[in-house]
Each structure stands twice: as C-alpha cells, then as structure tokens.
Amino acid sequence: MTGFLWPALIAISQFINAVKVYLPYAKRLEVLKENIGQFKRLALRTESEWYRISSGALTANQIDDLINKLQGEQLELENQMFSKISLPVNQKYITQSAEAARAHLKNYYG
C-alpha cells in the first residue's frame, strides 16, 4: 500500500503544479486588488453626486451629463481591469444584486 501511496502523491502534486498556471484565480485576485481603490473612489463620488441630485441642485440636463460621465468612468475602469482577466458570469448573482439594489433604493429613497 505504501509503495503505491508515494508515487500517487507525487503524480498528483506534479499535476497540480502543471495545471496551476491555467487557473485564473491568482491573476483575478491580483487585478482586483490593484483596482479596488479606483472602484471605491468612483462609488464614493457617485454617492456624493446622488446627494446633489436628490436635493434638486441639478437640472435634468446636468443629471444626464453626470450619469453619462460616471458611466463612462465605470466602463473605462472595467475595460482597464477586465482586459487583463476574464470573470465567469453567474446570472443568479446578477439577479440577486439587481434585486438588492432595487430594495435598497426603495427603502431609502422611495
């Protein structure tokens, strides 16, 4: 039994080492760490702009311009980040996220 165990463990470890470079998790984590600060800054700016919108400080045209500007910045960040990696799409999580966002907006902003 022991004579089979060690060769099997060595074979498994060599297989894992050979396949590891094809697993995108480490690269995804590295790219996400590099860009999370930019996304946080964009989220904070978006939130502060929302207060200006909700207080009525902006006209409809200014709101449209602001939304387009923020969406453009988000798209630029996503393109910059996702050109280096690919992420699997999980429709279940996308749906859950959209529902949570709708519930949040309804609870806090009517």
PyRosetta script that sets phi, psi and omega in degrees:
from pyrosetta import init, pose_from_sequence

init()
pose = pose_from_sequence("MTGFLWPALIAISQFINAVKVYLPYAKRLEVLKENIGQFKRLALRTESEWYRISSGALTANQIDDLINKLQGEQLELENQMFSKISLPVNQKYITQSAEAARAHLKNYYG")
pose.set_psi(1, -45.3)
pose.set_omega(1, -179.1)
pose.set_phi(2, -65.0)
pose.set_psi(2, -33.4)
pose.set_omega(2, 179.2)
pose.set_phi(3, -63.6)
pose.set_psi(3, -26.2)
pose.set_omega(3, 178.9)
pose.set_phi(4, -90.3)
pose.set_psi(4, -31.5)
pose.set_omega(4, -173.6)
pose.set_phi(5, -63.6)
pose.set_psi(5, -49.4)
pose.set_omega(5, -177.1)
pose.set_phi(6, -64.7)
pose.set_psi(6, -45.8)
pose.set_omega(6, 177.1)
pose.set_phi(7, -61.7)
pose.set_psi(7, -35.3)
pose.set_omega(7, 178.8)
pose.set_phi(8, -67.1)
pose.set_psi(8, -43.2)
pose.set_omega(8, 178.1)
pose.set_phi(9, -63.1)
pose.set_psi(9, -41.4)
pose.set_omega(9, 178.2)
pose.set_phi(10, -64.2)
pose.set_psi(10, -43.4)
pose.set_omega(10, 179.4)
pose.set_phi(11, -63.2)
pose.set_psi(11, -42.5)
pose.set_omega(11, 179.6)
pose.set_phi(12, -64.3)
pose.set_psi(12, -44.5)
pose.set_omega(12, -178.9)
pose.set_phi(13, -65.4)
pose.set_psi(13, -38.0)
pose.set_omega(13, 177.2)
pose.set_phi(14, -66.1)
pose.set_psi(14, -38.9)
pose.set_omega(14, 177.5)
pose.set_phi(15, -62.8)
pose.set_psi(15, -45.3)
pose.set_omega(15, 179.8)
pose.set_phi(16, -62.0)
pose.set_psi(16, -44.5)
pose.set_omega(16, 178.7)
pose.set_phi(17, -63.1)
pose.set_psi(17, -36.1)
pose.set_omega(17, 179.5)
pose.set_phi(18, -71.4)
pose.set_psi(18, -36.0)
pose.set_omega(18, -176.0)
pose.set_phi(19, -85.7)
pose.set_psi(19, -23.2)
pose.set_omega(19, -174.6)
pose.set_phi(20, -53.4)
pose.set_psi(20, -38.5)
pose.set_omega(20, -178.1)
pose.set_phi(21, -66.9)
pose.set_psi(21, -21.2)
pose.set_omega(21, -179.4)
pose.set_phi(22, -90.3)
pose.set_psi(22, -8.1)
pose.set_omega(22, 177.8)
pose.set_phi(23, -86.5)
pose.set_psi(23, 124.6)
pose.set_omega(23, -170.9)
pose.set_phi(24, -84.3)
pose.set_psi(24, 3.5)
pose.set_omega(24, -171.5)
pose.set_phi(25, -63.0)
pose.set_psi(25, -45.9)
pose.set_omega(25, -178.0)
pose.set_phi(26, -63.8)
pose.set_psi(26, -43.0)
pose.set_omega(26, 179.5)
pose.set_phi(27, -64.8)
pose.set_psi(27, -41.8)
pose.set_omega(27, 178.5)
pose.set_phi(28, -60.4)
pose.set_psi(28, -45.4)
pose.set_omega(28, -179.0)
pose.set_phi(29, -63.3)
pose.set_psi(29, -41.9)
pose.set_omega(29, 179.2)
pose.set_phi(30, -62.0)
pose.set_psi(30, -46.5)
pose.set_omega(30, -179.4)
pose.set_phi(31, -66.6)
pose.set_psi(31, -40.0)
pose.set_omega(31, 178.3)
pose.set_phi(32, -64.0)
pose.set_psi(32, -41.3)
pose.set_omega(32, 178.1)
pose.set_phi(33, -62.4)
pose.set_psi(33, -39.2)
pose.set_omega(33, -179.6)
pose.set_phi(34, -64.3)
pose.set_psi(34, -33.1)
pose.set_omega(34, -170.5)
pose.set_phi(35, -107.8)
pose.set_psi(35, -4.4)
pose.set_omega(35, -175.1)
pose.set_phi(36, -63.0)
pose.set_psi(36, -35.2)
pose.set_omega(36, 179.4)
pose.set_phi(37, -62.6)
pose.set_psi(37, -40.5)
pose.set_omega(37, 178.6)
pose.set_phi(38, -65.1)
pose.set_psi(38, -39.8)
pose.set_omega(38, 178.5)
pose.set_phi(39, -67.3)
pose.set_psi(39, -37.6)
pose.set_omega(39, 178.1)
pose.set_phi(40, -64.8)
pose.set_psi(40, -42.3)
pose.set_omega(40, 178.5)
pose.set_phi(41, -63.1)
pose.set_psi(41, -40.8)
pose.set_omega(41, 178.3)
pose.set_phi(42, -64.3)
pose.set_psi(42, -40.7)
pose.set_omega(42, 179.1)
pose.set_phi(43, -64.1)
pose.set_psi(43, -41.5)
pose.set_omega(43, 179.0)
pose.set_phi(44, -65.9)
pose.set_psi(44, -41.9)
pose.set_omega(44, 178.1)
pose.set_phi(45, -64.0)
pose.set_psi(45, -40.3)
pose.set_omega(45, 178.4)
pose.set_phi(46, -62.7)
pose.set_psi(46, -42.1)
pose.set_omega(46, 179.2)
pose.set_phi(47, -64.3)
pose.set_psi(47, -42.8)
pose.set_omega(47, 179.9)
pose.set_phi(48, -66.6)
pose.set_psi(48, -36.1)
pose.set_omega(48, 176.6)
pose.set_phi(49, -67.2)
pose.set_psi(49, -33.1)
pose.set_omega(49, 178.5)
pose.set_phi(50, -60.9)
pose.set_psi(50, -38.5)
pose.set_omega(50, 178.4)
pose.set_phi(51, -63.6)
pose.set_psi(51, -38.1)
pose.set_omega(51, 176.6)
pose.set_phi(52, -64.5)
pose.set_psi(52, -39.3)
pose.set_omega(52, 179.6)
pose.set_phi(53, -67.5)
pose.set_psi(53, -47.4)
pose.set_omega(53, -175.6)
pose.set_phi(54, -67.2)
pose.set_psi(54, -24.2)
pose.set_omega(54, 179.1)
pose.set_phi(55, -84.0)
pose.set_psi(55, -6.3)
pose.set_omega(55, 178.8)
pose.set_phi(56, 83.1)
pose.set_psi(56, 16.5)
pose.set_omega(56, -177.5)
pose.set_phi(57, -75.6)
pose.set_psi(57, -14.1)
pose.set_omega(57, -176.4)
pose.set_phi(58, -117.6)
pose.set_psi(58, 148.6)
pose.set_omega(58, 174.9)
pose.set_phi(59, -80.3)
pose.set_psi(59, 170.1)
pose.set_omega(59, 179.3)
pose.set_phi(60, -60.8)
pose.set_psi(60, -41.5)
pose.set_omega(60, 179.2)
pose.set_phi(61, -65.6)
pose.set_psi(61, -39.7)
pose.set_omega(61, 177.7)
pose.set_phi(62, -64.8)
pose.set_psi(62, -37.8)
pose.set_omega(62, 178.2)
pose.set_phi(63, -64.3)
pose.set_psi(63, -45.9)
pose.set_omega(63, 178.3)
pose.set_phi(64, -59.1)
pose.set_psi(64, -45.4)
pose.set_omega(64, 179.5)
pose.set_phi(65, -61.8)
pose.set_psi(65, -42.8)
pose.set_omega(65, -179.4)
pose.set_phi(66, -64.8)
pose.set_psi(66, -44.4)
pose.set_omega(66, 178.9)
pose.set_phi(67, -60.8)
pose.set_psi(67, -45.3)
pose.set_omega(67, 179.1)
pose.set_phi(68, -61.9)
pose.set_psi(68, -40.2)
pose.set_omega(68, 179.5)
pose.set_phi(69, -64.0)
pose.set_psi(69, -47.4)
pose.set_omega(69, -179.6)
pose.set_phi(70, -65.1)
pose.set_psi(70, -40.3)
pose.set_omega(70, 177.7)
pose.set_phi(71, -64.7)
pose.set_psi(71, -37.3)
pose.set_omega(71, 177.3)
pose.set_phi(72, -63.8)
pose.set_psi(72, -41.5)
pose.set_omega(72, 178.0)
pose.set_phi(73, -65.0)
pose.set_psi(73, -40.4)
pose.set_omega(73, 178.1)
pose.set_phi(74, -63.8)
pose.set_psi(74, -44.9)
pose.set_omega(74, -180.0)
pose.set_phi(75, -62.0)
pose.set_psi(75, -40.7)
pose.set_omega(75, 178.4)
pose.set_phi(76, -62.1)
pose.set_psi(76, -44.4)
pose.set_omega(76, 177.4)
pose.set_phi(77, -62.5)
pose.set_psi(77, -44.3)
pose.set_omega(77, -179.8)
pose.set_phi(78, -63.7)
pose.set_psi(78, -43.7)
pose.set_omega(78, 179.2)
pose.set_phi(79, -63.4)
pose.set_psi(79, -41.1)
pose.set_omega(79, 178.8)
pose.set_phi(80, -62.3)
pose.set_psi(80, -42.4)
pose.set_omega(80, -176.1)
pose.set_phi(81, -77.5)
pose.set_psi(81, -48.3)
pose.set_omega(81, -172.7)
pose.set_phi(82, -82.4)
pose.set_psi(82, -4.3)
pose.set_omega(82, 172.6)
pose.set_phi(83, -72.1)
pose.set_psi(83, -19.9)
pose.set_omega(83, -179.4)
pose.set_phi(84, -91.7)
pose.set_psi(84, -23.9)
pose.set_omega(84, -176.6)
pose.set_phi(85, -140.5)
pose.set_psi(85, 169.0)
pose.set_omega(85, 171.1)
pose.set_phi(86, -125.9)
pose.set_psi(86, 143.4)
pose.set_omega(86, 178.1)
pose.set_phi(87, -117.7)
pose.set_psi(87, 139.9)
pose.set_omega(87, 176.7)
pose.set_phi(88, -70.3)
pose.set_psi(88, 144.7)
pose.set_omega(88, 178.2)
pose.set_phi(89, -92.7)
pose.set_psi(89, 126.7)
pose.set_omega(89, 178.5)
pose.set_phi(90, -120.3)
pose.set_psi(90, 100.9)
pose.set_omega(90, -174.8)
pose.set_phi(91, -58.7)
pose.set_psi(91, -33.5)
pose.set_omega(91, 179.1)
pose.set_phi(92, -59.1)
pose.set_psi(92, -45.4)
pose.set_omega(92, -179.3)
pose.set_phi(93, -71.5)
pose.set_psi(93, -34.2)
pose.set_omega(93, 177.1)
pose.set_phi(94, -63.7)
pose.set_psi(94, -44.7)
pose.set_omega(94, 178.9)
pose.set_phi(95, -64.2)
pose.set_psi(95, -44.7)
pose.set_omega(95, 178.7)
pose.set_phi(96, -61.0)
pose.set_psi(96, -41.4)
pose.set_omega(96, -179.5)
pose.set_phi(97, -64.7)
pose.set_psi(97, -43.6)
pose.set_omega(97, 179.4)
pose.set_phi(98, -63.9)
pose.set_psi(98, -41.2)
pose.set_omega(98, 178.6)
pose.set_phi(99, -65.0)
pose.set_psi(99, -41.5)
pose.set_omega(99, 178.9)
pose.set_phi(100, -65.1)
pose.set_psi(100, -39.6)
pose.set_omega(100, 178.8)
pose.set_phi(101, -65.0)
pose.set_psi(101, -43.2)
pose.set_omega(101, 177.9)
pose.set_phi(102, -61.9)
pose.set_psi(102, -43.2)
pose.set_omega(102, 179.9)
pose.set_phi(103, -64.1)
pose.set_psi(103, -41.8)
pose.set_omega(103, 178.9)
pose.set_phi(104, -62.2)
pose.set_psi(104, -48.0)
pose.set_omega(104, -179.7)
pose.set_phi(105, -62.6)
pose.set_psi(105, -40.6)
pose.set_omega(105, 179.5)
pose.set_phi(106, -65.6)
pose.set_psi(106, -42.8)
pose.set_omega(106, -178.6)
pose.set_phi(107, -66.3)
pose.set_psi(107, -38.7)
pose.set_omega(107, -172.9)
pose.set_phi(108, -99.6)
pose.set_psi(108, -22.8)
pose.set_omega(108, -174.3)
pose.set_phi(109, -127.0)
pose.set_psi(109, 6.0)
pose.set_omega(109, 175.4)
pose.set_phi(110, 81.4)
pose.dump_pdb("model.pdb")
